Structure formats: C-alpha cells, structure tokens
C-alpha cells in the first residue's frame, strides 16, 4: 500500500511540472514564429529624390538652427537598482557633436556638388562652341575675332565651319573681298586650310556682311570709316570618306582708302575637329 501511495505522490508531483515545461508544451512551440512577411522601406525610397541644391540648402538650414539653438542637450541614463535612486543625473550637451555631424554632411554635399559641376564644365568644354574673342590691329584697321563655330549636319552628311570677325575701319574705308581660298577669283578675302584626316570631297564657302560694293568686278564687304561691320565666313565640307576634319582660318586680305592700298591680317585661328560621316 505504501508503494502505491509513493507512486501516486511522484506522479502528482512530476506530471504538472512536465506539462508546464515550454519544451513539452506544444502550444509554446510557435510563439516566436512569424508567418507574416515584413518589408522595411528606407526613408530614401519613400521620399522624393532631392537634388544636390535642395540637400545643401536643407543641411545649411539645419546647421543654422543648431547654431541658434540654446537648448540642444540630452540626459545620460544611468541604471537604477532597488537599493539606490539616482538624483540630479548629469546633463551632457551634445550640440557640438551634432553640429560637427551636420557640418561633415554639408561639406560632403558641397564637395560632391563641386565635382559634379566640374564634370559638367569639362563635358561642355569639349563641345563645339564659340571660342574666345581675339582682337588685333593692322595699321589703323582693327579686327576682332568674335566667334568660331563648327556644326555637324546629317542626311546628307556634311560639316559647317564658321568664323565671325568684327572689322573696324579707321580714317579710311576698308574693303574685304567676299572670296575664300576655294574661290576661282584672283583676289582672296579669307584664306583658310583644312586639317585633321586627309580630306577628299567637295568644299564650298560664303562670305556675308552688312554692306557690299563692287571694285573691278569683284564683290567686297565695305566698312565705312569709323564704323564696325561683322563679316562672317562659312565653309562647308562634304567628305567622300568619313573622318575628323577642321578648318584653319589663316588670314584676311583687304583694301584701304581711295587708293586701294592692300593689307593683310593674320588670323591663325582654327575650329575644332568634327567627325563627318560619309
């Protein structure tokens, strides 16, 4: 009888303990399981992409607000036990740390913006654009190279090369022949040559200005005494083989005064080379 009592006592004591154990309780097996897929979306994915200017302005405003703020501080937390209570916990001012962090972000944004601007400027400098103005005088005649341009055309494929020169006459009228190196006339107004790949094809040119006149059956641009006229010369190249080509404008020949004294101005300015398809 005593054996049965001992066995019943052990069963009554052990079974509840086993039933309450988490490893034995089936209801506790899946407590830490998560069957729902969670997605974390970063703030940068939610917010609209900001431009570099907006980021810099925002950081500058944030830094300015920090500088003007007098209450940027945090309180350090200390562990509190049952036996002690922390009173008057020390207050640490983290404003300088925050300022340095914001300043570092601002410096990085400014550096990235400067690098981006430098890259854009470098790309733009390689594009066919107007070159710098060059001014010089020959006797009392002043020549100022205002612009040099080049353009690619397609269907059909050809290139256009252009120079604009501001000519200012002194005490006498000045006459510039409306002819170029590829003209059949005996008098050449604009002398030019080609550079780059060996060119084979056709070339045409045109000289335009405000006022024209004829001298000995040759058409001239006329610049009246004391006035300035812009003369533009354009050369078109149609290549029979693809290549990189440019035009060097070498000199401008002109006549001056009633006696038609001859003169020349050395330009020596070339366009950029452009690739012309065939």
Secondary structure, 3 states (H helix, E strand, C coil): CHHHHHHHHHHHHHHHHHHHCCCCCHHHCCCCCCCCCCCCCCHHHHCCCCCHHHHHHHHHHHHHHHHHCCCCCEECCCCCCCCCCCCCCCEECCHHHHHHHHHHHHHHHHHHHHHHHHHHHHHHHCCCCCCCCEEEEECCEEEEEEEEEEEEECCCCEEEEEEEEEEECCCCCEEEECCECCCCCCCCCEEEEEEECCCCEEEEEEEECCCEEEECCEEEEEECCCCEEEEEEEEEEEECCCEEEEEEEEEEEEEECCCCEEEEEEEEEECCCEEECC
